[in-house]
Amino acid sequence: MIKRTLFFGNPAYLSTKNQQLVVTFPEADKKEAKIPIEDLGYIVLEDPQITITNGLLMKLVENKTAVITCNKQHLPCSFLQPLIGHSEQTERIRHQLNASTPLKKNIWQQTISVKIYNQARFMDKRDIPTRKMYKWVNEVKSGDVENHESRSAVYYWQHIFGIEGFTRGQHGDPPNNLLNYGYAILRAVTARALIGSGLLPSIGVFHRNKYNAFCLADDIMEPYRPYVDALVFDIMETNFEIDELTTAIKTELLMIPAIDVVIDGKQSPLMVAMSRTSNSLYECFAGTSRKVLYPVFI
């Protein structure tokens, strides 16, 4: 079942009754709204005047609903996660912490190979020359010691949007603002899936910044990034004004969890595919598999 994503950009009072999320608005002419909590996968809270009850938060956590809050720049800045995400969490975390360095390097090799491949597939869709990209896909070594991820990124960002001089950066020119928002949503989707698989999203296989609480999420979301890039490109093509993150643009980007992807030869929503990826990652940590399942960009 595809879980729903709710976005709250205006003042509201959020509570719960009879296993439903109840939305009450300060405007007298707006009717109260009710949504079954079991249908919810993600809730994005943007307006600082939103009030949410602890009873609702508890039910959302029990339902494994990701609650995302935004900062003054309207970008997702925090993610509410349960203390216990899986019945076998202790054992699964132990396998994760005991993963050998060669295993983690192999996982990173797989991850970067698929990321570059998916970037190349998106470039194919745009009729951009990809010979270098496919060459790099097959040259990625254990741990990506030759940094093919960086080489491919330079080529990719120079060509993908057709903007002369475009560089990817948190504070760069548009569409970086759209990419920042989209990647933040993707990061939350990834963290939710990892927690659901009983893994710690803070302990990565490659990323290891001590100030980053989502190192593993940043690792595993890499092959999924081209789906965000493709959505941003589609938004640009529909003549949206992209200098600001409007409600219309956010609405489009909040569809990321429901994007159809192909994984293991089958089509499924991105959020479902991410759960398959995170579970396959655990199987690698547990020693029952050597392959992380990632989607292939079509």
C-alpha positions, 0 to 999 in steps of 0.5 A: 500500500502506498502511504500518503504524504501530507504537507502543512504550510499554514497554521493548524492544530493537529490532534488525534481521535479514533486512530485518525489525524484530526486537522483543525484550522484557525479560520472559521470558514475551514472545515475540520479534516480527518485522515486515517493514521494508518494511511500516512507515511510522511507528514511535513510541518512547515508553518511555525504556528502549527500545534501538534499533540503528544498523543498524535505524535505517539500514534504517528511513531507507532505507525512508523510515519515520518514527521518532518519539520522545516526551518525558516528557509522552508527546508526540511531540517529534522526528522522524528524517528522511533527508538525501536524500529524493528523487533530484532533491532539489537541483533541487527544493529550488532551485525551492522556495527560488526560489518568488516571494512572489506564488506563496507567497501564492497557495498560502497562500490556497488552503491557508486556503480549503480549511482553512476549507471542511473545518472547515465540512464537519465542522461540517455533520456536527455540525449546527452553523450554518456560514453564516459559515464558507462566506462566509469560504471565498470571502473569503480573499484572496492571503496571507490578508491579512485573517486569515480563518483566525483569524476562522474558528478563533474561531468553530470552536473555540467550537462544535465540541466543545460545551464552553462556554468551550473554547479551543484551546491547547497547555496548555489543558484537554482535549481539547487534550491529544488534539489536541496528540498528534494534530497531532504525528502529522499533522505527522510524516506531513506532514514525511515526505511533503514529504521524499519529494517532495524538499522542505525541511520547514523552509522554509515559504510562510507560517510562518517562525519561525526556531525552527521546523524544520517550517514547511512541514509546519505550512503544508501540514497545515492543511487536514488538521487537521479529520480529527484534530478529527473523530477526537478528537470520536469518541473523546470520544463513545465515553466515553473518559476524556480527562483523560489520554492513555491507551494506548487513546486513543493507539492510536486517534490513531495511526490518523491516517495510515490515515484514509480521505480524498477527494482529487481525487475519489478515496478514499485513506488520509491518508498517501497523500493527503499524498504527493499534496499534497506532490507537487502543491506541488512542481509549483507551485514548479516552475511546472508547476501552480498548484493544490495538491491537498488533500482534501475533508472528507466 
